[in-house]
Amino acid sequence: MAVKKRKHTARATVLISAALMLLVTGCTDNKQLKTDLLQAVHKQEEIKSYRFTGSIELKADASLLGQASPFAAALFAILKDSKIEYDGISAMEPSRLETTLKVTPSGGSAIDIPVLIKDSKLFFHMPALNKDDEYMMLPVQPKTPGTDSGNTEPLKNTGRLSSAIQQQLLDGIDPNWLQPSKEPVTLADGTSAKQITLTITGKNEQALSENWDKSLPGLIELFKTNGLASGSSLDVWQAALKQIKFRAPTSVTILIDKDGYIHEQKWDVAFTSGASTNENHLVWKQSLTDINQNPAFTKDIPAKQKSLDELLKLTKPASAPAAKK
């Protein structure tokens, strides 16, 4: 009788333990979560027009940039401890984008930078460089993948490229790093959304860095084939990205709407670079609305423009005065 009693007690203990594990872990199908996440990433290719709003907050160590031109160093000095907010409209066919960037340096005043991309040209107004009604103008003609010719629709491949980059970053993650929201998520329009969060802790920090290293060749190839970088600039990108090591706590939260699109995402990333142990922190938030609803544009091509050559003159050191004879 005592033996039977001990067997029943052991079975009961196992059942109770199993029940507790279910209560703690829930019945999450992590593989399905990863499938849902990658499907939403892939579906971004279908987006042809949208409204967007977002922000970028950066806390960066001065050594992150490494050696750079004086102009790049000065720009980085402004951005390395700053918040950038933006909102605007984008369309792929024909390609057009308009937005206003609000840059607020740490301890400084906000700077508004209106931006327009139209007719394969980038127009932007910098208060420090331009008069009130004057804009800088840069040609925007990245190479068409697989050719040496310029792409006259610079935003046309944005959805596909954005999807490919995120696919490259997320494809190799362990499904067990993903979790759904504990509470139902409702968007501003009253519809429900699926929330999936990738969380990095001290336990999987090393595994994430290893996945990053494996993703880099494909990421660099995307930069190359889409004309984002080439030659020496590609080498600089590759060297810089190889130095990055992600640190806990890091998280990526994605909200997927009822149509399967990524409605909102937040990347809260901590990382070091190279031999430095100083931690950098990046928080990027973005949400999309009016997807494929052809939102109306309001900005016109500026009448007064400065060329790229005029901008580059500002980056060159002043000539030394001629020596007196």
Residue pairs with C-beta under 8 A, 6 or more apart in sequence:
28 179
28 180
30 175
30 176
30 178
31 175
33 175
33 178
33 179
33 180
33 196
34 173
34 175
34 178
36 194
36 196
36 256
37 170
37 178
37 196
37 254
37 256
38 167
38 170
38 171
39 260
40 254
40 256
40 260
40 261
40 262
41 163
41 166
41 167
41 170
41 262
42 163
42 167
43 163
43 260
43 261
43 262
44 159
44 162
44 163
44 166
44 261
44 262
45 159
45 160
45 163
46 159
46 261
46 292
47 92
47 159
47 261
47 288
47 291
47 292
48 91
48 92
48 93
48 159
48 292
49 89
49 90
49 91
49 92
49 290
49 291
49 292
49 293
49 294
49 295
50 89
50 90
50 288
50 289
50 290
50 291
50 292
50 293
50 295
51 87
51 88
51 89
51 288
51 289
51 290
51 295
52 86
52 87
52 88
52 89
52 90
52 99
52 286
52 287
52 288
52 289
53 86
53 87
53 286
53 287
54 85
54 86
54 87
54 284
54 285
54 286
54 287
55 83
55 84
55 85
55 86
55 283
55 284
55 285
56 83
56 84
56 282
56 283
56 284
57 82
57 83
57 84
57 281
57 282
57 283
57 284
58 79
58 80
58 81
58 82
58 83
58 84
58 280
58 281
58 282
59 80
59 81
59 280
59 281
59 282
60 76
60 79
60 80
60 81
60 280
60 281
60 282
61 80
61 273
61 276
61 278
61 279
61 280
62 80
63 273
63 274
63 276
63 278
64 76
64 80
64 273
64 280
65 72
65 73
65 76
65 80
66 240
68 76
69 315
70 315
70 317
71 314
71 315
78 103
78 105
79 103
79 105
81 105
81 106
82 103
82 104
82 105
82 106
82 108
83 103
83 104
84 101
84 102
84 103
84 104
85 101
85 102
85 104
86 99
86 100
86 101
86 102
87 99
87 100
88 97
88 98
88 99
88 100
88 115
89 97
89 98
89 99
89 295
89 296
89 297
90 96
90 97
90 99
90 155
90 158
91 97
91 155
91 294
91 295
91 297
92 153
92 155
92 156
92 158
92 159
93 153
93 156
94 153
95 117
95 118
95 120
95 153
95 154
95 155
95 156
96 117
96 118
96 155
96 297
97 115
97 116
97 117
97 118
97 155
98 114
98 115
98 116
98 117
98 297
98 298
98 299
99 114
99 115
100 112
100 113
100 114
100 115
101 112
101 113
101 114
101 115
102 110
102 111
102 112
102 113
103 110
103 111
103 113
104 110
104 111
105 111
111 127
112 127
113 124
113 125
113 126
113 127
114 124
114 125
114 135
114 299
115 122
115 123
115 124
116 122
116 123
116 124
116 135
116 299
116 301
116 302
117 123
117 140
117 154
117 155
118 301
119 301
120 139
120 140
120 141
120 150
120 152
120 153
120 154
121 137
121 138
121 139
121 140
121 301
122 137
122 138
122 139
122 140
123 135
123 136
123 137
123 301
123 302
123 305
124 135
124 136
125 134
125 135
125 136
125 302
126 136
129 136
129 306
129 311
129 314
130 136
130 306
131 304
133 302
133 303
133 304
134 302
134 304
134 305
134 306
135 302
135 304
135 305
135 306
136 305
136 306
136 308
136 310
136 311
137 302
137 305
137 306
137 307
137 308
138 308
138 311
139 308
140 154
141 150
141 151
141 152
141 154
142 150
142 151
142 154
142 226
142 227
142 228
143 149
143 150
143 151
143 226
143 227
143 230
144 150
144 151
144 227
145 157
145 225
145 226
145 227
146 225
151 157
151 227
157 226
161 222
161 226
164 222
165 219
165 222
168 215
168 218
168 219
168 222
169 212
169 215
169 219
170 198
170 252
171 215
172 211
172 214
172 215
173 198
173 208
173 211
174 204
174 207
177 198
177 199
177 200
177 204
177 208
178 196
178 197
178 198
179 196
179 197
179 199
180 194
180 195
180 196
180 197
181 195
181 197
184 192
185 192
185 193
185 194
185 195
185 255
186 192
186 193
187 193
187 255
187 257
187 263
187 264
191 257
191 258
192 258
193 255
193 256
193 257
193 258
193 263
193 264
194 255
194 256
195 253
195 254
195 255
195 256
196 253
196 254
196 256
197 251
197 252
197 253
197 254
198 251
198 252
198 253
199 249
199 250
199 251
200 208
200 246
200 248
200 249
200 250
200 251
201 248
201 249
202 248
205 246
205 247
205 248
205 250
208 246
208 250
209 245
209 246
212 244
212 246
213 242
216 238
216 241
216 242
219 241
220 234
220 237
220 238
220 241
222 228
223 229
223 234
223 237
224 230
224 234
229 236
229 237
240 273
243 273
243 274
244 271
244 272
244 273
245 271
245 272
245 273
246 269
246 270
246 271
247 270
247 271
247 272
247 279
248 270
249 268
249 270
250 268
250 269
250 270
250 271
251 266
251 268
252 265
252 266
252 267
252 268
252 269
253 265
253 266
253 268
254 262
254 264
254 265
255 262
255 263
255 264
255 265
256 262
256 263
257 263
259 291
261 288
261 291
262 288
263 287
263 288
263 289
264 285
264 286
264 287
264 288
265 284
265 285
265 286
265 287
266 283
266 284
266 285
267 282
267 283
267 284
268 282
268 283
269 281
269 282
269 283
269 284
270 279
270 280
270 281
271 279
271 280
271 282
272 278
272 279
272 280
273 280
